[in-house]
Each structure stands twice: as structure tokens, then as C-alpha cells.
Amino acid sequence: MKKLINAVENVVKEQLEGMALAHPELTVAFEPTFIRRADAPVAGKVALISGGGSGHEPMHGGFVGKGMLDGACPGEVFTSPTPDQMYACAKAVDGGAGVLFIVKNYTGDVMNFEAAAELVAADGIKVQNILIDDDVAVKDSLYTAGRRGVGTTVLAEKIVGAAAEAGYDLEACAALCRKVNQYGRSFGVALTSCTVPAAGKPTFELGEGEVEMGIGIHGEPGTHRMPIGPVDALTAYAAGQIIDDPAYTRTVREWDGSGWAENTLTDAPFAKDDNVIAFVNSMGGTPLSELYAVYRKLDAVCKEKGLTIVRNLIGPYITSLEMQGFSITLLKADDEILKYWDAPVKTPGLVR
């Protein structure tokens, strides 16, 4: 294992200390650990909080700032943060308009954010939580009940963050986040594994000429392995899984202000003449030049399917340590989504 670290047990703490020094517009707290905007709480503004295991940077801490998140809760590498982190973060960033938790659908994240929502509500703070479950590859995996939450998380944090900045109330922010999740779908491909510092060895083994199709952001297994082929073939396969994904219905638990409610949601498939935001993401070890090759083919596939890419995001935004590979996210874009996608943002990980 070759990594730029000192002691394994101090990896996350030392990285966060460096982040705080590099970005004085952020404040990093420890015991419990969370990141917040230095100007938080912003009076009268809905506060957005997300979080998850470290190792996916810049998500989530790198998206704390004006126009995105008010706070983020980093766990140890690939390990969910704890309810006390989320509770402390919510208390620190609530400006009186309530808190929205944006939660990736991984079992630990879901369980701990639900516990935190109950703690926050017991203190009289308005809170809602919205689940992101956009991965079309795998349902009911090793780490989830239902589909995993992946690339649409980044888009939701940007779009809903801008809406909160513009004055949306808590219910409107939750509704927009729910819509973004329903409109987004993702699929990932791995060329190599990654190595978690505490493990000291690759999470999984791939043959020299193999790729893993449908991986998760922690190196979880995908749907199958296949021989590596041209970038056009890999891209066309991933894009086809997203675009041809049928309607998806599931039941989610959402805090309704006084308790948990179960809501049945259905994601409609993409249709001809849809406008989409295309997100081509590096898993950490794939250079930008190769992502542009993926985007080139993705644009062609979308045109063949009758979809029009109206905005794009290309680069390493939701990574898996040093894993080589890519993910594609397509998000159906209506006027509301485009308005807040285009809104200004200033964070360490995304500036526009």
C-alpha cells in the first residue's frame, strides 16, 4: 500500500485539519466531527446537511459553502458517520428555517440519519430527510435495501442548495430534492479496485483484462465482469443501462415533521425529447482526458435515444479513493432544475 498518510488511525483527522487550513471559509469541528460553513447558521435559511464515509472527496465536505451544503458529516474511510455527528452539525447550522438531511441509500447512513432526525426534532428543530437511491445497477446489495445512492447525490446537493439559498422553505426544498432523485439515474464501471488504509490491500481483485460493471462507490461488486474493451463500448453499455431503465417503484421512509411516514415513489423512465444534465465522474484514478472520451460517446448515445444534453459536469466529484473507473449520471432537467443548476455556487469542490 502506497499512500500519503501518517498513522492509519489519524488519516481522516489530519486530512480534515489540512482542509480547514486551506479553506478558512469552512469550520471543522472535532468530537464530534463535522464541517460547516464559517458563516453558519444563516438566519432564515433552510440548512442542508449530508454526509457519509470519507474517501469520496470532494463529496461531501468539499461541497460545503454558499449555494450547496451548510454542513457535512464525514465518517472514517467508507464508514458511516454517527448520529451524534449529524445532531451536532444540525444544531450548529440551523438558522431557524429547519434542516434537510440528504441521505445516500446505504444501510448505515440511513439508520444513523434517521436516529439523528429524531434527536433534532426532539429539540424543536424542523427536519426532513430525503433518500437518494439512483444506482440502476444493483438492488438489495451487500450494503443497501433497494438501490444505492451515488452520483445524483452531487446534483441534488447543488440544485437544492441553490434553492435553499434563494429562499425555498423546508417543504419546498424536500420536494425539489425528492424530484431530483426521481429524475436521476446512475451506473458505474471499475477498471481497478481501491485500497482502504485500514485494510492495507485492495478491496477486490480484478484480472488484468477485466472490468467490473455496475460497481458501487465503496468498491462493492457490480452486476458482472467482462473483458475490457474500447471506451465507446463501455460507455454505450453504461449509458444504455441508465436510459433503458424501466419505471422503478419503491417505498421510502421520510420524516414528516412529527414522525416517520412511508411514501411510495415511482421514477418514470427517460423519454424521447427529454432534456438532461449529464454527469461523467471519475472514481478517483481516471484522468480528465479519459472522461472526455466517455462524454464524447455519451453525447452520441443520448442523441441516438432522443435525449438532449443541456448541461454537463465532468470530473472527480464522487470518488472511491484511487479507484480507476467512471460513473455516468443522467438527470432529467425541467425549468426548475435548470434554474438552480445554473445558480452561483462557491465551495472547495465546485465553483461557478
KAFENUR-V369652 format. One record per pair of residues at least 6 apart in sequence whose ideal C-beta (glycine too) atoms are under 7 Angstrom apart, sorted by the first residue. I is the first residue (numbers start at 1). GAP is how many residues later the second one is. If there is no record, write none. Layout:
BEGIN
I_GAP + I_GAP
END
This chain:
BEGIN
1_194 + 1_199 + 3_194 + 5_6 + 5_192 + 6_8 + 8_189 + 8_190 + 11_66 + 11_186 + 12_42 + 12_62 + 12_64 + 12_65 + 13_17 + 16_12 + 16_17 + 16_58 + 19_7 + 19_9 + 19_42 + 20_6 + 20_8 + 23_325 + 24_14 + 25_13 + 25_40 + 26_9 + 26_11 + 26_12 + 26_38 + 27_9 + 27_11 + 28_7 + 32_50 + 32_52 + 32_53 + 32_56 + 33_41 + 33_52 + 34_37 + 34_38 + 34_39 + 34_51 + 34_54 + 34_55 + 35_26 + 35_29 + 35_36 + 35_37 + 35_39 + 36_28 + 36_34 + 36_35 + 36_53 + 36_56 + 36_57 + 37_27 + 37_28 + 37_33 + 40_7 + 40_30 + 40_31 + 40_52 + 40_53 + 41_6 + 41_52 + 41_53 + 41_54 + 42_53 + 43_52 + 43_53 + 44_51 + 44_52 + 44_53 + 45_50 + 45_52 + 45_119 + 46_51 + 46_52 + 46_54 + 46_118 + 46_122 + 46_123 + 46_124 + 46_127 + 47_23 + 47_24 + 47_46 + 47_47 + 47_48 + 47_52 + 48_21 + 48_22 + 48_52 + 48_54 + 48_109 + 48_112 + 48_113 + 48_116 + 49_20 + 49_21 + 49_22 + 49_23 + 49_24 + 49_37 + 49_40 + 49_41 + 49_44 + 49_50 + 49_52 + 50_10 + 50_19 + 50_22 + 50_52 + 50_107 + 51_9 + 51_21 + 51_22 + 51_23 + 51_30 + 51_35 + 52_8 + 52_23 + 52_28 + 52_29 + 52_52 + 52_57 + 53_22 + 53_23 + 53_24 + 53_25 + 53_26 + 53_27 + 54_20 + 54_21 + 54_22 + 54_23 + 55_22 + 55_23 + 55_265 + 55_266 + 56_161 + 56_262 + 56_263 + 56_264 + 57_262 + 58_259 + 58_290 + 58_291 + 59_94 + 59_95 + 59_258 + 59_259 + 60_9 + 60_12 + 61_11 + 61_13 + 62_285 + 62_286 + 62_287 + 63_6 + 63_94 + 63_284 + 63_286 + 63_287 + 64_7 + 64_8 + 64_283 + 65_281 + 65_282 + 65_283 + 66_99 + 66_279 + 66_280 + 67_94 + 67_95 + 67_98 + 67_276 + 67_277 + 67_278 + 67_279 + 68_89 + 68_90 + 68_93 + 68_277 + 68_279 + 68_282 + 69_88 + 69_92 + 70_23 + 71_18 + 71_21 + 71_22 + 73_8 + 73_12 + 73_13 + 73_16 + 74_7 + 75_6 + 77_119 + 77_120 + 77_121 + 78_118 + 78_140 + 80_26 + 80_28 + 80_29 + 80_32 + 81_31 + 82_30 + 83_29 + 83_32 + 83_33 + 83_36 + 86_26 + 86_27 + 86_30 + 87_29 + 87_32 + 87_33 + 90_9 + 90_26 + 90_30 + 90_35 + 94_31 + 97_72 + 97_73 + 98_27 + 98_28 + 98_29 + 98_72 + 99_21 + 99_26 + 99_28 + 100_28 + 100_30 + 100_70 + 100_73 + 100_74 + 100_77 + 101_12 + 101_16 + 101_26 + 101_28 + 102_28 + 102_30 + 102_51 + 102_54 + 102_55 + 102_75 + 103_6 + 103_7 + 103_10 + 103_26 + 103_27 + 103_28 + 103_29 + 104_28 + 104_45 + 104_49 + 105_26 + 105_27 + 105_28 + 105_39 + 105_41 + 105_42 + 105_43 + 105_44 + 106_37 + 106_38 + 106_42 + 106_43 + 107_36 + 107_37 + 107_38 + 110_21 + 113_16 + 114_15 + 117_10 + 117_12 + 117_138 + 120_7 + 121_6 + 121_134 + 126_44 + 126_131 + 127_128 + 128_42 + 128_46 + 128_126 + 128_127 + 129_125 + 129_126 + 130_44 + 130_47 + 130_48 + 130_51 + 130_124 + 131_18 + 131_121 + 132_17 + 132_20 + 132_21 + 132_24 + 132_49 + 133_13 + 133_14 + 133_15 + 133_16 + 133_48 + 134_13 + 134_15 + 134_16 + 134_17 + 134_18 + 134_47 + 134_50 + 134_51 + 134_52 + 134_195 + 135_12 + 135_13 + 135_15 + 135_51 + 135_81 + 136_49 + 136_50 + 136_51 + 136_105 + 136_106 + 136_109 + 137_50 + 137_51 + 137_77 + 137_85 + 137_86 + 137_104 + 138_10 + 138_76 + 138_84 + 138_85 + 139_7 + 139_8 + 140_6 + 141_7 + 141_75 + 141_79 + 142_78 + 143_75 + 143_77 + 146_104 + 148_68 + 150_36 + 150_38 + 150_66 + 150_67 + 150_168 + 150_177 + 151_35 + 151_128 + 151_130 + 151_167 + 151_176 + 151_178 + 152_28 + 152_29 + 152_32 + 152_34 + 152_177 + 152_179 + 153_165 + 154_125 + 154_163 + 154_164 + 155_25 + 155_29 + 155_122 + 155_124 + 155_174 + 155_176 + 156_21 + 156_24 + 156_25 + 158_183 + 158_187 + 158_192 + 159_17 + 159_21 + 159_178 + 159_181 + 159_182 + 160_13 + 160_16 + 160_17 + 160_20 + 162_178 + 162_181 + 162_183 + 163_10 + 163_13 + 163_177 + 164_9 + 168_8 + 176_160 + 180_151 + 180_157 + 182_83 + 182_85 + 183_148 + 183_149 + 184_145 + 184_147 + 185_57 + 185_60 + 185_145 + 186_56 + 186_141 + 186_142 + 186_143 + 187_27 + 187_51 + 187_54 + 187_55 + 187_140 + 187_141 + 188_26 + 188_27 + 188_28 + 188_95 + 188_137 + 188_139 + 189_22 + 189_24 + 189_26 + 189_45 + 189_49 + 189_136 + 189_137 + 190_21 + 190_22 + 190_25 + 190_93 + 190_133 + 190_135 + 191_20 + 191_37 + 191_133 + 191_134 + 192_14 + 192_93 + 192_131 + 192_132 + 193_9 + 193_10 + 193_11 + 193_12 + 193_13 + 193_26 + 193_130 + 194_9 + 194_25 + 194_90 + 194_126 + 194_127 + 194_128 + 194_129 + 195_6 + 195_7 + 195_126 + 196_7 + 203_16 + 204_15 + 204_17 + 206_6 + 209_18 + 209_19 + 210_15 + 210_17 + 210_18 + 211_14 + 211_15 + 211_17 + 211_23 + 212_9 + 212_10 + 212_13 + 213_9 + 213_10 + 213_11 + 213_13 + 213_24 + 214_8 + 214_9 + 215_7 + 215_110 + 217_101 + 217_103 + 218_102 + 219_101 + 219_104 + 231_62 + 231_63 + 231_66 + 232_65 + 235_59 + 235_62 + 235_63 + 236_61 + 236_65 + 238_90 + 239_59 + 239_62 + 239_89 + 242_86 + 242_88 + 243_27 + 243_62 + 243_64 + 243_87 + 245_24 + 246_23 + 247_19 + 247_20 + 247_21 + 247_22 + 248_18 + 248_19 + 249_15 + 249_17 + 250_15 + 251_11 + 251_12 + 251_13 + 252_11 + 252_13 + 253_7 + 253_9 + 254_7 + 254_9 + 270_37 + 270_60 + 270_62 + 272_34 + 273_33 + 274_33 + 274_58 + 275_33 + 275_35 + 275_58 + 276_26 + 276_31 + 276_32 + 276_33 + 276_34 + 276_54 + 276_55 + 276_56 + 276_57 + 277_33 + 277_34 + 277_35 + 277_54 + 277_56 + 277_64 + 278_20 + 278_31 + 278_34 + 278_52 + 279_34 + 279_50 + 280_11 + 280_14 + 280_15 + 280_18 + 280_34 + 280_46 + 280_48 + 281_35 + 281_36 + 281_37 + 281_45 + 281_46 + 281_48 + 282_9 + 282_33 + 282_34 + 282_37 + 282_44 + 283_36 + 283_37 + 283_40 + 283_41 + 283_42 + 283_43 + 283_44 + 284_32 + 284_35 + 284_36 + 284_37 + 284_38 + 284_39 + 285_37 + 285_38 + 285_39 + 286_38 + 286_39 + 286_40 + 288_27 + 291_23 + 291_24 + 291_35 + 292_22 + 294_32 + 295_17 + 295_19 + 298_30 + 299_10 + 302_7 + 310_23 + 310_28 + 311_22 + 311_27 + 311_30 + 317_32 + 344_8 + 345_6 + 345_7
END
